[in-house]
Amino acid sequence: MLIAVVGAGALGTIYAQRLASTGKVDVCFVVRDLARAPRRLKTQLAYPHSPEASFHDAPASYLEIPAEADVVMVTVRVDQLDDALLDRLAVGGPPHRCIVTLTPLLPGLLARAREKLGARLIVGMPGVAGYEPDSSREGDKAHERHVRYWTPRSSPTVIEARPPGDPHAPIALQLVALFHDAGLPVVTAKDAAGLNVATTLAFFPLLLALRTSGTIDALLADGPLLKLALEATKESRALAKGYGELAGFASLILSFAGPFTVRTGIKLARSRAPEAIVFLNRHFGDERDVQHLSMMREVNALAEARKKRLDALARLAARCGI
């Protein structure tokens, strides 16, 4: 089996190296610029702490998806999963090819993906959290990816289940087995798409607030912003109803409904897993505005279609400048 990982950031790096480490599958990257493609990878478990890892040769990188790829795993940002990329994903490959999306999907993007990819689309949700301790890619480090990561117990990778007799089911089952072999917690779910949509909607205001503040500590220190973010979260959770259940970790985090309980929860997280705070600051505090703008447009269109008011989210978006 050949797995092509579209995107060579932290998320793509973790999945690529762990799957390749099984020795049971060939893995490659699909990137936009070969001059910036990784040549050496180092992935290191943060929880539980693992000994210092060493760099290993990275899988080969290509500008296009190899024709023989059996599975294509999409690990890019929301704004990068545009119609042009969907069109590229839709063509070529063997009839049994599966395209697994680990990108957050809102209803509009999900509908376009289903239209263009058809039965090949398998919706997923990532079950790893990771970041690059030194994300500078200058000089000798230009082709290195060093990623620290962990696999939260409450958040396994989710792969959309396929019914028996589905021509893509055998490949999907092989992929799940490979995840087990790689030591990556994984579950299958019939309504992975609904889980993805509902969780993405529910979390969006908090991620937007973190982008506005820049860091967790700055958000907690800004009482009005935190209060506004929680008000917007109530709106987004109401909008998410009817699409699916929230992922387990999302229900846990969003159960902290007020500023005091949020601060208590972050204090607890900092004491038990301090690197998780680093991950949140790096991954969401530094996210590009173009991704949030893309998601905000989808959320507004969804609210308009369902005749829902998002007054708090609109004020939050204004503070973020989108």
Protein Blocks (a to p, Z undefined) as FASTA:
>chain_A
ZZddehjbfklmmmmmmmmmnopaccddddfblklpcfbdcdddfbdcdddddddddddd
dfbdcfklmbdcdfbdfklmcfklmmmmmggcifklccddfbdcdfklmmmmmmmnmmml
ccdddfbdcddfblcfghjllmgccddddddfklccddddddehiaklmmmmmmmmmmmm
nopacdddfklmmmmmmmmmmmmmmmmmmmmnopaklmmmmmmlmmmmmmmmmmmmmmmg
ojaccdfklmmmmmmmbfklmmmmmmmmmmmmmmlmmmmmmmmmmpcfklmmmmmmmmmm
mmmmnopacfklmmmmmmnoZZ
